[in-house]
Structures are given as C-alpha cells and as structure tokens.
Amino acid sequence: MLAQTTSIPITAPRSYFQRRSASAKTGLHLLMAAISSMYLLFLLSYILRSQVSDWEALSEPWQPLAQTGQLWINTALLLVASIAFEMARRNIDRFEQGNTRELLWLAGLSSFGFLIGQLVFWQYLTDHGYLASSNPANAFFFLLTGLHGLHLVGGMFAWMVATYRLRVVGQNGDNRSVSLAKLSIELCTTYWHFLLVIWMLLFALLSSSPGTYAAIAKFCGIG
Amino acid sequence: MAYVEDVEHQELHEPTSFYAKYVWSQDHKVIAIQYSLTAIAVGLVALVLSGMMRMQIGFPGSIDMDSTGYYQAMTMHGMIMVIYLLTALFLGGFGNYLIPLMVGARDMVFPFVNMLSYWFYLVSVLVLIASFFVPGGPTGAGWTLYPPQAITAGTPGSEWGIILMLVSLIIFIIAATMGGLNYVTTVLQARTHGMTMFRLPLTVWGIFVATILALLAFPALFVSGIMMLLDKTIGTSFFMPEMMQFGTQLDHTGGSPILFQHLFWFFGHPEVYIVALPAFGLVSDLISVHARRSIFGYRMMVWAIVAIGVLSFVVWAHHMYVSGMNPYFGFFFATTTLVIAVPTALKVYNWLLTLWRGNIHLTVPMLFSLAFIVTFLVGGLTGLFLGNVVVDIPLSDTYFVVAHFHMVMGVAPILVVFGAIYHWYPKITGRMLHDGIGKLHFWITFLGTYLIYFPMHYLGFLGMPRRYYAYEDYQFIPDSAQSLNAFITVVAIVVAISQLLFIFNLIYSLFRGKPSGGNPWRANSLEWLTPDTPPKHGNWGESMPVVHRWAYDYGVPEAELDFVPQTTSGDVVPVHESDLDE
C-alpha cells in the first residue's frame, strides 16, 4: 500500500520536552528579531528627525540629559537584573541546592526598581516643563523609554511564570516541573540581556550630543 | 536532519465542550477557519464599498454618496483588502490550516498564542468597523494615510476615524506577530521524521518566507502608526510640519511627512510580497497536482522565493518617485525594482515548464491557477513601466497605477485564493465544491476582471487621475472616458454579484457536496494522507507520518500509480536522485 503511514524512526527522536524547549527558544529569537526591527526603525526616524532645526537636544549642557545620574542608577539596576538571571541560568543544573530563588527575586525586584527609576526621571522631566508635545526630542525620549519599559513589563509576566514554576519544583520535584522551570529561566535570561542591550543603545543615543546625530545622519546619507 | 516529537509524551488535550472546540479553540484547523471566515466577511464589506465607488464614477450622482463618503469608501476598501483580507487570509487562514498538516505536525508549536492571535485579529477588525459608526465616520485619507492631511481638519474622519484606524492597525500587527512566531517556529521545529526543509511543499516555503517578511516589515507600520497616533492625540510633531489649518497656525513644528512615507513604504512594499509569496507557493502546488507533473526546478523556486523576499526590502522608495528625492536614489530604487523581475520571471518560466507536456486537468483549481499566471504576468509587466522613474512620473496617480496594482496584487492573489479554496475545501469539509458553479464563478471572475482593469490602463494613459470623486469639466479627459467608466462599472457590479455564487457554493457543498474521500486530487503532500478527513484534533491519530521523498513525484516510471505520496518508502518506489543527498 503506497499511501501507508509508518512510524519507524529514521533519526533519534527528540523528546517532547526537547522539542518544546527548542521551539520556545526559536520563538523568542524571532520575537527579538521583530522587536529589533522596530527599534532600528525608531532610531533611524530619531536621527532623521534630529536634523530639523526645531530639535532641542536633551543632551545640551543646559538640558536635563546633561545630568545622567538617575539614568545611570537605572542602568545599574537593569544590569543587576541581567546578571542575576545569568547567575541563575549558570546554576541551572543544580538549582535545588543553589540560591536560584534568591537570584530570581533579585532580578525581579531590580527590574521593578528600574521601571520606578524611569518613571522618576519622567516625573522630573514633566515637572521641569519638558512635555512630549513641547519638542520632538522630548517626544522621542518619552516614546522610546516608554516602549522599552513596556517590553520590560511584558518580561515581568515571564518572570512571574518562572517564579511560579520554581515554586512548583519546591513542592514536587519531578523531572517535568524541573525542566519547565529551567526553560523559563533560560528564556528570561536571554530576554533580559536583550532588553539590557536595547536600553544601553537607547541611553547612548538619547544622551549623545547633536554633533553625534549629525555625524550619524551624514553617514546614513540623510544629513 | 529531521525533527519529531515523542508521541507518547505529547499531551493532546482533546477539547470536549462546544466553546473549547469551536470558539476558544487552540486547534490550528479551527483557528484557520475562524481567520478565513472573518477575513472573507470583512472582505465582502470592502467589495460593497468598491461597488459604491464604481457607481459614483460610472454613473455620477446615481447613489447617495458625497465626496466625503467616496474618500472614506476608497480608504477603507484599500486597507481592508490589503491587510484585513489578503494578509489575514494567506497567513492566518492558509498558513494556519496547511503548515502543521504539510510539515507533519500535530498542531502549531504555541497553540495558545495562536488562539490569541485570532482574537486580537478579530478585535482589530471590530475596531476598524467601529470607525463607520463614530462621529465623522472612518478616515478618508487614502489607504496610505499620509500625514499631514490624514490628521488635519478637512480630511474625512480626521477626528475619530483616523484614531480607530491606527489603533486597529496596531492591534492587527500584534496579532500578526503572534501568528507569525507560530508559523515560522512550527516550520523550523515541528517537522516530522524525514521532512527536511528541501522536501517541504512550496506552499510552506511561500508562507514561511512571507511570514519572516511580516515579522520584520510590520514593525515599520507599527512605528509610523504609533508616532502618527501621538501626533494626533497629544500634539507631538514627528510627522506634522509647521502649518496652517483654515487660517489658524497649528502648534506643530518641523515634523517630516516624508519620514512617514519612508516608514510606510518600508512596510508597504514587503507587504506586496507578504501577499504574493504565499500565492506563489500555493499556485505551485496546484499546478503540479493538476498537471500531474513534478514542479520544474524545485530548488530554484525555493531560492527565488528567498531572493524575492530579500529584495523586497530594498525597493520601497519606488512608491515615492514623485515625493521628491535625490536622483541617485531614484536610480538605485529603479534598479533594485527591475532586479526583482529576475527571480519573479524565473518562477513564471518554471510554472510554464511544469505545465509543459503535463497531463493538464482543467479542474476549477487549475483554471484559477492558469488565470493567475496570465494575470500576474500582465500586472508584473506594467510594474516594469512604473518601476522606471521617467515613466512613473507622468503615470503617477493615474488609473494606470490603479490597473497595475489591482492586477498584480488584487486580482492575481485572489485568483489563487479561489483556486486554493476549491483545492483544499475537500480536506477541510470532506466534500467537493460543486464543479459547475465553480466553473461559472471562474469564468465570470476571470473575464470580468480583465474587462474591468484592462480599460483602466488606457484611462491612465489619458491622464485620468485616481482618487477623484468626479471627473466632469476636465478638458483633457474626453467624453468617451465616461462611457468606458460606465462600462467598467457595469462589469464590476456583475463580477461583485457573481461572488455570491462562490459563497453559495461554499454553503451548499457543505451539506450537499459530493463526498470527497481523503485524497480526491491524488496528491502527494502530507495533508492528503491524514487518517481522517476532515483531520481530527492532533491530525495524525496514533502514529506520526514518516517522509521519504519530496512532494512532487508525479509520473514516476517505476510507480504503480501516477503519484507517489511523500510517505512512500524508497524500497517501494526509488527516491529521486537529487532527493537522496539530503
């Protein structure tokens, strides 16, 4: 019978969990590619818009971004979150004995701290009259930091899942729940590193001098 | 390397309640049908809108439609057809139904996200439709939504309509991204034993590459949508320049409308191929099956799809020749545009060579496929005219452009949609669509669309501008143009009404159609080899299929029948030599 289906394995079959894990990682990588495309287009728009005469860069000496102390604190918080996740990930094969739970909480709390820190800086800007509608540079600042914050808020849901799964491991340590918790931690780690890199790029760009924008614009042929 | 799941550990939560099975379903087949029905429903709205526009153009004043209503109909027609019908139908409909079946998976890899994708899509459609009912009505800015006019008073729907349009697009993009992650990951990670990338049917390749384009290009629309929304709602100046509105100075300063155009078309041109590539893939399979011939140059076809996908990202500014740009840029974009003709022509040649000496069965799917090749060719050739700056500038914003894009990305993909529905309907329902009604539907649609769009090329040469509510008292437009417009309108109404034949056929055949059996077209690819038709939850019953060959073994001399399913072992029928080196 020609059309018969058979189930003879040709290659060593992957377990259900291996497939699920590989799928989740591929899915995350694709998501990061789509998000990167979005930020890249925002950054190009930023550079292009910065070359119009009404642009008042926030990084001029008399402007708020001349003092980046608050933003450096925020950056440090996000860095701590990323490092905590990385340590949890490296510890992943023996996390029953390790301090994975504490690391996860550290990551979550410092990410939360980052979000609060960003909001504090927003408050500072609005208090001093730097509204989104008053200048395109301000508008871009709110827009880009806001979107980055939203991506981190999305990540916090994944963090909650990871924390929950780790709790389940504590209650019944079967292979399945261990694998799920590991996968969650791995995915969160990748995503946090990604968000850290995006933030550092944004921070570098937002706090650069108008001369830098002009140079980038010229390099891109839009100066 | 082949991938497979460990069946005994796979949890197949068969839904039991009505709601879990048909409403909040996570089964890719149900989601595909939900996507398709929603897309077809909203597409019918867009069809009615086009009928109303044609009435106004062909017989001015015959219906109660003022210029505001005309612009709103025009805008909604374009946006619905491109985004909410074609994109949703090809990716959400065909992608969802066919990918897991064709690659030999039990479902998409993230079924819950897949379900969310559909519900987000439905919400985006509802928000869009809601704009018909807000004060001022839907936006009438043209489907390209160019600022500053899209959000400036005087443009229809510039208060609420444009806001709902942008919000709807943003929700749609989130839906498309959730779906897209599923389609690509399923192809990469959930293929069954023996299903290598180069054994995938071309349908899967087309949808796969189109989805990657969608994941990378939709962010451009997202970015421009968000910025325009902020310009409108909180008064930022991303795109809005310093300008007067009815004698009043607006608060905006220095924004760049051209930036919006760049962003829009950086999405807009790949969008053409997000629609075209799945059509290319589907039609390749239809032609091969219904001509009983191996697809000619399979690998060439795959690489052509990939090449078209890559090139589609570097041609966007050919939509902006009249927006003002450095002549060197125009030269660059004209060149890249013409380069796309190479892989595209290669595909057309390969379809013809597949047909050459094939055993061509003029079934309804085959008729639609042949019509697609001709229509795509005609539309593609006028694209060569418009891709050149010096020809484009005089023809820009005339009916020549309307004729071009309707042929190449309106009619051509829709012909494939029809062909594909006639082809896969038996798998989805277990019954054949009625052949006679199908042929009648085909001939009216095929000949009708030519009678509609061919004359538009001439109107374009006469200089008849597009997007005009009325054409009276223009000295350069002769009276005969009005006669031609009336003729086009009559045909358009006939073609539009004839689509009811198709809808009737879908419903009639669901109950009265001839039972199809599992593999009525005697095809090779996996979706025809499911143990049940329509396939049940989990698709494959107890054991997963094992793939030994590509999907195009037709007329193999050693085989008993003229087709060799992908699951046939090399011991029974030798595997094609070029397939062995996988």
Interface residues (C-beta under 8 A of the other chain):
Chain A: L2 A3 Q4 T5 T6 S7 I8 P9 I10 T11 P13 R14 S15 Y16 F17 R19 R20 A22 S23 T26 G27 L30 L31 A33 A34 I35 S37 M38 L41 F42 S45 L48 R49 V52 S53 D54 W55 A132 S133 P136 A139 L143 L147
Chain B: M1 A2 Y3 V4 E5 D6 V7 H9 Q10 V109 F110 T177 G180 L181 N182 V184 T185 T186 L188 Q189 A190 H193 G194 L215 L216 A217 F218 P219 A220 F222 V223 I226 M227 L230 I234 G235 T236 S237 F238 E242 D251 T253 G254 G255 S256 L259 L263 F266 N519 L529 P531 W540 E542 S543 M544 P545 V546 A559 E560 L561 V564 P565 T567 T568 S569 V572 V573
